[in-house]
Amino acid sequence: MSKYNTIDVWNHYYGKKEDVKDYAGRSMKKSACGNPNSNYHPTLDHIRPLSKGGADVLDNIIICHRDTNEEKADKFPHWEANNRRFHAVRVKGSRVAYEIIED
């Protein structure tokens, strides 16, 4: 669980955009924030999971589709989502920031 809420993080990363795709290519809609029954439901995910020593900071949080989040679960640093393979790398010079790279 994060101290952040989805709509605030959406606004931080995407501003006024209403429709975006997550890193795995799934469509998300700002209007679906908070609606788990939507096919476009965005969720917050810790790139390095808290259970694996990740921090609850924006540099370690990404917005992704509910299904992408479920497929990643607490896998780190390698995982599959939407039939694609990914891995996380720490941003040079940071102790808590990660980026996602497609294999």
N, C-alpha and C positions, 0 to 999 in steps of 0.2 A: 504494500500500500504506500502511496506517495502523499506527501504534504501538498502537492500541486493538484489542480483540477484541470480536466481536459480542455475546457474552453479557453482558459488562460494560457496554457501551453500552445494550443492551436494559434491563438492570436500572436504569441511570441514568435513562432516559427513561420506562420503563413499569413499573418496580417488579415486582410479582408477577403482573401481567397475563400470561395465557398466549396470548391471541389478540388481535391488533390489525390495523387496516388502515393501509397506508402512505398518503402524501399523494395518491397516484394512485388510491386505492381498492382496492388489492389486499390480500388477506388474508395475514397472516403468523402463524406460530406460534413461540413461544419454543422449543418442543421441536425445531424444525427448524433451529435455529442450528447451523451447521457441517455441515449435510447438503445439499449442492448438488443431490441427486437428489429432494428433497422439492418438492412443488408449492407449499409455503408458506415457502420458504427466504428468510430475511431476510439482507440484506447491508449493509455500511457503504458510504456514499457521501459524498464530499466535495461539498458544495453548490457551492462554487467549487472546481473541480478543482485539484489540485496543479500540473498542467501549465499552468494559467492564473493561477498566482500565489496560489492558496488555501493556507491553513495547515492543518496536521494537528492541529487543536484541536477539542474537543467542540462549540464554538459553530459550527463549519463542517461538522460531521458529522451525517448523518441516517441512520436505519435505513430501508431500503426493500426491497421485494421484488426478488428477482434480476432479474425481467423489467423492472421499472421502472428499475433501475440500468443494465441493458443498453441500454434505449431512451434514457436520458439521456446515457449515455457521458460525454464530456468537454464536452458542450454547456453554455454559460454566456454570458449570463444568461438566455437563452430556450430552451425545449425542449418537446417533446411526450412524453407517457407515458400509456399506456392510453387513447389517443384523446382526451386532454385537454391543454390548453396551460398552461404554467407559466412563471414567471420568478422570479429571485432578487433580493432587495433586501438591501442591507447594513443591519443593525440600527443605528439612530441612536446615535451615541456610541461605536461599536465599529469597530475596523479589521479584524476577522477574523470577526465573527458575521454570519450570513445567515439569512434566513427565505425560505420558498417561498410564493409567492402564485399562486393559479390565475387565469388570464386570463378 
